[in-house]
Amino acid sequence: MVADLVAHLLLDAQRALRAAATPADGPPDTDAVTYWRAEGAPDDPAGALAHAWHVRRAASAYARPDGLLAVWRDTAAAAVRAVAAAPPVVATQGHRLRRDDLVATLCAEAAAHHLDLVVDLPGAPGPSPDVLAALVRALDGLAALAGGAPPAWAPERWALVGTGRERPTAAEAAGLGPLAGRLPLLG
């Protein structure tokens, strides 16, 4: 599972590199919130399964987990440098978005997967507050687009429930109202 998550994060770093080197041919058509709706992941179980198998195969290609981690570390560092020098509007996955929105999508995804990595590690630190805030902003925006109001919960709790990593309690679901039936907002 850990190797699969690192392989998935490697794909995100590669996406960042490609986006940083791909100036958009027009104005933004999505942002850090609507990007997640454009992805359609929650509504595409076959695509999600195919992606999971791809990630599993990519992770298994490394003889040792530290080899995969080294490739991710180098690629992520290169992505950070490349995105810092990227044009103001970039293209990725068929969409155009501002460089800052690209960074926000990458941070939101990194926060969600950080929560995945530490789920069985009591006492392990969660995502940094800034990275977690990117995920919370995306969830808040998706809640608004779904016609609901984001809950006034601790950021990590909203991140876990909003991404479907945990189910809301009965009281939380009641407080969410119809929004509870729309979970997860971001996969």
Residue frames relative to the residue before (quaternion, step in Angstrom):
aa qw qx qy qz dx dy dz
M 1.0000 0.0000 0.0000 0.0000 0.00 0.00 0.00
V 0.6596 0.4969 -0.3261 0.4602 3.64 0.85 -0.87
A 0.6545 0.5011 -0.3226 0.4652 3.60 0.90 -0.86
D 0.6219 0.5341 -0.3462 0.4561 3.61 1.00 -0.73
L 0.6692 0.4952 -0.3061 0.4618 3.59 0.93 -0.85
V 0.6447 0.5001 -0.3268 0.4769 3.58 0.98 -0.78
A 0.6365 0.5137 -0.3313 0.4704 3.60 0.99 -0.76
H 0.6309 0.5185 -0.3267 0.4758 3.59 1.02 -0.75
L 0.6684 0.4831 -0.2969 0.4813 3.58 0.95 -0.86
L 0.5845 0.5509 -0.3667 0.4694 3.60 1.14 -0.55
L 0.6327 0.5156 -0.3292 0.4748 3.59 0.99 -0.79
D 0.6369 0.5167 -0.3286 0.4685 3.60 1.03 -0.74
A 0.6445 0.5027 -0.3245 0.4760 3.60 0.97 -0.79
Q 0.6402 0.5083 -0.3236 0.4765 3.59 1.02 -0.75
R 0.6209 0.5275 -0.3352 0.4732 3.59 1.04 -0.75
A 0.6374 0.5233 -0.3272 0.4613 3.58 0.99 -0.80
L 0.6441 0.5176 -0.3203 0.4632 3.58 0.97 -0.83
R 0.6678 0.4919 -0.3036 0.4689 3.58 0.89 -0.91
A 0.6619 0.5060 -0.3105 0.4577 3.58 0.90 -0.89
A 0.6492 0.5311 -0.3220 0.4392 3.58 0.92 -0.87
A 0.7259 0.4032 -0.2261 0.5093 3.58 1.13 -0.63
T 0.6753 0.4677 -0.2841 0.4946 3.59 1.28 0.14
P 0.1906 -0.7850 0.5793 0.1088 3.60 -0.06 1.22
A 0.4709 -0.6715 0.4925 0.2911 3.57 -1.01 0.79
D 0.3940 -0.7219 0.5222 0.2256 3.55 -1.15 0.65
G 0.7789 0.1587 -0.1339 0.5918 3.58 1.16 0.52
P 0.7091 -0.4337 0.3190 0.4553 3.56 -1.26 -0.15
P 0.6709 -0.4819 0.3538 0.4387 3.61 -1.21 0.29
D 0.1608 -0.7726 0.6051 0.1057 3.55 -1.12 0.72
T 0.7576 0.1738 -0.1476 0.6117 3.58 1.30 0.09
D 0.2212 -0.7612 0.5918 0.1460 3.56 -1.27 0.26
A 0.7733 -0.3812 0.2420 0.4450 3.57 -1.29 -0.13
V 0.6748 0.4347 -0.3019 0.5143 3.61 1.22 -0.24
T 0.7325 0.4334 -0.2581 0.4571 3.57 0.67 -1.08
Y 0.4719 0.6579 -0.4397 0.3887 3.60 1.22 -0.30
W 0.6872 0.4951 -0.2920 0.4442 3.59 0.88 -0.91
R 0.6294 0.4953 -0.3452 0.4892 3.59 1.08 -0.54
A 0.6305 0.5392 -0.3329 0.4483 3.59 1.03 -0.74
E 0.6115 0.5699 -0.3465 0.4257 3.55 1.10 -0.71
G 0.1908 -0.8357 0.4956 0.1402 3.58 1.02 -0.75
A 0.2806 0.8118 -0.4853 0.1637 3.62 1.21 0.22
P 0.6804 0.4898 -0.3411 0.4252 3.65 0.76 -0.82
D 0.7265 0.4301 -0.2378 0.4804 3.59 1.15 -0.62
D 0.7009 0.4334 -0.2565 0.5051 3.60 1.27 0.06
P 0.0893 -0.8427 0.5283 0.0537 3.62 0.42 1.15
A 0.6317 0.5246 -0.3550 0.4469 3.63 0.98 -0.67
G 0.6548 0.5007 -0.3071 0.4757 3.58 0.99 -0.81
A 0.6430 0.5175 -0.3209 0.4645 3.57 1.00 -0.80
L 0.6528 0.5052 -0.3133 0.4695 3.59 0.99 -0.80
A 0.6441 0.5107 -0.3218 0.4698 3.59 0.95 -0.84
H 0.6485 0.5048 -0.3210 0.4708 3.58 0.99 -0.81
A 0.6417 0.5259 -0.3306 0.4499 3.61 0.94 -0.84
W 0.6596 0.4934 -0.3119 0.4735 3.60 0.98 -0.79
H 0.6163 0.5378 -0.3426 0.4621 3.56 1.03 -0.76
V 0.6666 0.5004 -0.2943 0.4676 3.58 0.89 -0.96
R 0.6415 0.5283 -0.3235 0.4524 3.59 0.94 -0.87
R 0.6730 0.4865 -0.2968 0.4715 3.57 0.92 -0.89
A 0.6457 0.5139 -0.3247 0.4621 3.59 0.95 -0.82
A 0.6584 0.5056 -0.3108 0.4629 3.60 0.93 -0.85
S 0.6909 0.4926 -0.2871 0.4445 3.57 0.96 -0.85
A 0.5439 0.6258 -0.3989 0.3917 3.60 1.24 -0.22
Y 0.6426 0.4976 -0.3211 0.4861 3.60 1.23 -0.31
A 0.4577 -0.7059 0.4742 0.2594 3.56 -0.80 1.04
R 0.7953 0.1113 -0.0425 0.5944 3.57 1.08 -0.72
P 0.5708 -0.6193 0.4103 0.3499 3.60 -0.98 0.75
D 0.6311 0.5427 -0.3587 0.4226 3.61 1.01 -0.65
G 0.5783 0.5654 -0.3797 0.4492 3.62 1.16 -0.42
L 0.6506 0.4972 -0.2976 0.4909 3.57 0.98 -0.88
L 0.6532 0.5181 -0.3120 0.4555 3.56 0.92 -0.88
A 0.6418 0.5205 -0.3247 0.4602 3.61 0.98 -0.81
V 0.6505 0.4972 -0.3206 0.4763 3.61 0.95 -0.82
W 0.6442 0.5064 -0.3295 0.4691 3.60 0.94 -0.83
R 0.6543 0.5286 -0.3233 0.4335 3.59 0.85 -0.96
D 0.6846 0.4769 -0.2848 0.4720 3.59 0.86 -0.94
T 0.6771 0.4914 -0.2940 0.4622 3.58 0.92 -0.91
A 0.6462 0.5167 -0.3229 0.4595 3.60 0.96 -0.82
A 0.6450 0.5104 -0.3233 0.4679 3.60 0.97 -0.81
A 0.6508 0.4975 -0.3152 0.4791 3.59 0.98 -0.82
A 0.6356 0.5332 -0.3290 0.4511 3.59 1.01 -0.78
V 0.6269 0.5274 -0.3434 0.4593 3.59 0.95 -0.80
R 0.6722 0.4846 -0.2986 0.4734 3.60 0.87 -0.91
A 0.6788 0.5021 -0.2978 0.4454 3.59 0.89 -0.91
V 0.6687 0.4906 -0.3118 0.4635 3.59 0.89 -0.84
A 0.6090 0.5523 -0.3557 0.4446 3.60 1.04 -0.68
A 0.7474 0.3645 -0.2029 0.5170 3.59 1.11 -0.64
A 0.4312 0.7326 -0.4389 0.2913 3.60 1.28 0.02
P 0.5933 -0.5461 0.4362 0.3994 3.57 -1.24 0.35
P 0.6794 -0.5260 0.3217 0.3978 3.62 -1.17 0.43
V 0.7708 0.1596 -0.0950 0.6093 3.61 1.11 -0.66
V 0.0765 -0.8103 0.5809 -0.0095 3.55 -0.76 1.11
A 0.3706 -0.7008 0.5629 0.2339 3.52 -1.32 0.32
T 0.1405 0.7655 -0.6200 0.0996 3.55 -1.07 0.82
Q 0.8695 0.0159 -0.0391 0.4921 3.53 -1.06 0.86
G 0.7329 -0.4461 0.2281 0.4603 3.56 0.94 0.92
H 0.6895 0.4301 -0.2762 0.5132 3.59 1.24 0.19
R 0.3065 -0.7079 0.6036 0.2015 3.49 -1.36 0.35
L 0.1255 0.7973 -0.5839 0.0879 3.56 -0.86 0.91
R 0.6123 -0.5433 0.4219 0.3898 3.51 -1.25 0.48
R 0.6278 -0.5514 0.3981 0.3787 3.56 -1.13 0.68
D 0.6604 0.5063 -0.3200 0.4528 3.63 0.90 -0.82
D 0.6432 0.5013 -0.3269 0.4777 3.58 1.06 -0.67
L 0.5848 0.5473 -0.3693 0.4712 3.60 1.07 -0.65
V 0.6595 0.5019 -0.3091 0.4665 3.58 0.86 -0.96
A 0.6510 0.5196 -0.3237 0.4488 3.60 0.93 -0.85
T 0.6506 0.5006 -0.3333 0.4637 3.63 0.97 -0.75
L 0.6540 0.5082 -0.3125 0.4652 3.56 1.00 -0.81
C 0.6509 0.5026 -0.3146 0.4740 3.59 1.01 -0.78
A 0.6329 0.5303 -0.3375 0.4520 3.60 0.95 -0.83
E 0.6817 0.4764 -0.2932 0.4716 3.55 0.89 -0.90
A 0.6335 0.5263 -0.3311 0.4605 3.58 1.00 -0.80
A 0.6380 0.5230 -0.3314 0.4578 3.61 0.98 -0.78
A 0.6548 0.5104 -0.3165 0.4588 3.58 0.89 -0.90
H 0.7179 0.4377 -0.2636 0.4728 3.58 0.88 -0.88
H 0.5495 0.5622 -0.4031 0.4686 3.58 1.18 -0.37
L 0.6340 0.5167 -0.3241 0.4754 3.58 1.00 -0.81
D 0.6200 0.5322 -0.3386 0.4665 3.60 1.06 -0.71
L 0.6799 0.5202 -0.2918 0.4265 3.57 0.91 -0.93
V 0.7718 0.3666 -0.1963 0.4810 3.60 0.95 -0.77
V 0.3555 0.7776 -0.4729 0.2131 3.60 1.24 -0.01
D 0.7850 0.2819 -0.1529 0.5301 3.61 0.96 -0.77
L 0.5987 0.5386 -0.3599 0.4710 3.57 1.22 0.48
P 0.1984 -0.8089 0.5402 0.1209 3.60 0.20 1.22
G 0.8026 0.2695 -0.2208 0.4842 3.53 -0.95 0.93
A 0.5161 0.6202 -0.4358 0.3988 3.60 1.23 -0.16
P 0.5024 -0.6631 0.4523 0.3214 3.58 -0.96 0.78
G 0.4363 -0.6712 0.5361 0.2680 3.51 -1.16 0.66
P 0.7379 -0.3681 0.2849 0.4887 3.56 -1.26 -0.21
S 0.6006 -0.5495 0.4198 0.4013 3.56 -1.16 0.49
P 0.6383 -0.5519 0.3638 0.3945 3.62 -1.09 0.57
D 0.6568 0.5169 -0.3251 0.4424 3.62 0.95 -0.78
V 0.6741 0.4758 -0.2938 0.4826 3.58 0.95 -0.86
L 0.6361 0.5132 -0.3227 0.4773 3.59 0.99 -0.80
A 0.6175 0.5551 -0.3458 0.4370 3.60 1.03 -0.74
A 0.6121 0.5402 -0.3567 0.4541 3.62 1.05 -0.66
L 0.6546 0.4947 -0.3090 0.4809 3.59 1.00 -0.78
V 0.6518 0.5102 -0.3164 0.4633 3.59 0.93 -0.87
R 0.6378 0.5145 -0.3369 0.4637 3.63 0.95 -0.79
A 0.6415 0.5081 -0.3307 0.4701 3.60 0.97 -0.78
L 0.6679 0.4920 -0.3052 0.4676 3.59 0.90 -0.88
D 0.6318 0.5262 -0.3349 0.4603 3.59 0.96 -0.82
G 0.6724 0.4956 -0.2923 0.4656 3.57 0.93 -0.90
L 0.6568 0.4961 -0.3085 0.4768 3.58 0.99 -0.82
A 0.6067 0.5354 -0.3544 0.4686 3.60 1.07 -0.68
A 0.6569 0.5040 -0.3101 0.4672 3.59 0.92 -0.87
L 0.6571 0.5032 -0.3126 0.4661 3.59 0.96 -0.83
A 0.6794 0.4673 -0.2805 0.4912 3.58 1.16 -0.60
G 0.5779 -0.6215 0.3623 0.3855 3.58 1.28 0.10
G 0.6359 0.5195 -0.3359 0.4615 3.57 1.20 0.30
A 0.4325 -0.6539 0.5479 0.2917 3.48 -1.36 0.06
P 0.4848 -0.6566 0.4756 0.3281 3.59 -0.93 0.77
P 0.4983 -0.6637 0.4626 0.3116 3.58 -1.02 0.70
A 0.4462 -0.6624 0.5326 0.2801 3.55 -1.25 0.45
W 0.2651 0.7698 -0.5228 0.2527 3.56 0.76 1.10
A 0.6423 -0.4440 0.4252 0.4578 3.53 -1.34 0.06
P 0.6106 -0.6012 0.3616 0.3674 3.62 -0.93 0.82
E 0.6750 0.4931 -0.3215 0.4448 3.61 0.85 -0.86
R 0.6297 0.5262 -0.3428 0.4573 3.60 1.01 -0.73
W 0.6572 0.4960 -0.3083 0.4765 3.59 0.92 -0.91
A 0.6287 0.5336 -0.3321 0.4580 3.59 1.02 -0.78
L 0.6836 0.4908 -0.2923 0.4543 3.58 0.86 -0.92
V 0.7099 0.4340 -0.2605 0.4897 3.60 0.91 -0.90
G 0.6770 0.5217 -0.2973 0.4256 3.58 0.88 -0.92
T 0.7189 0.3976 -0.2434 0.5157 3.57 1.16 -0.54
G 0.5395 -0.6615 0.3826 0.3536 3.59 1.26 0.07
R 0.4338 0.6993 -0.4687 0.3212 3.58 1.21 0.27
E 0.7551 0.0902 -0.0873 0.6434 3.55 1.29 -0.41
R 0.4466 -0.6653 0.5308 0.2760 3.52 -1.24 0.55
P 0.4999 -0.6324 0.4790 0.3476 3.58 -1.06 0.59
T 0.5135 -0.5892 0.5116 0.3569 3.54 -1.18 0.53
A 0.6804 -0.4646 0.3489 0.4467 3.59 -1.23 0.21
A 0.6637 0.4968 -0.3078 0.4668 3.58 0.95 -0.84
E 0.6472 0.5082 -0.3236 0.4670 3.59 0.98 -0.80
A 0.6482 0.5166 -0.3201 0.4588 3.58 0.94 -0.87
A 0.6375 0.5186 -0.3277 0.4663 3.57 0.98 -0.82
G 0.6674 0.5037 -0.2976 0.4607 3.58 0.98 -0.83
L 0.6528 0.5094 -0.3094 0.4676 3.59 1.11 -0.62
G 0.2718 -0.7783 0.5194 0.2251 3.57 1.17 -0.55
P 0.8411 -0.1352 0.1013 0.5138 3.60 -1.01 -0.79
L 0.5474 0.6245 -0.3966 0.3913 3.59 1.17 -0.48
A 0.5661 0.6128 -0.3828 0.3968 3.60 1.12 -0.62
G 0.6748 0.4970 -0.2890 0.4628 3.59 1.06 -0.70
R 0.6532 0.5131 -0.3064 0.4649 3.57 1.26 -0.23
L 0.4966 0.6705 -0.4212 0.3555 3.59 1.28 -0.08
P 0.5678 -0.1980 -0.7989 -0.0076 1.58 -2.06 1.36
L 0.4684 -0.6736 0.5022 0.2734 3.53 -1.14 0.68
L 0.7686 0.0795 -0.0090 0.6348 3.54 1.17 -0.65
G 0.3645 -0.8027 0.4399 0.1713 3.58 -0.66 1.10
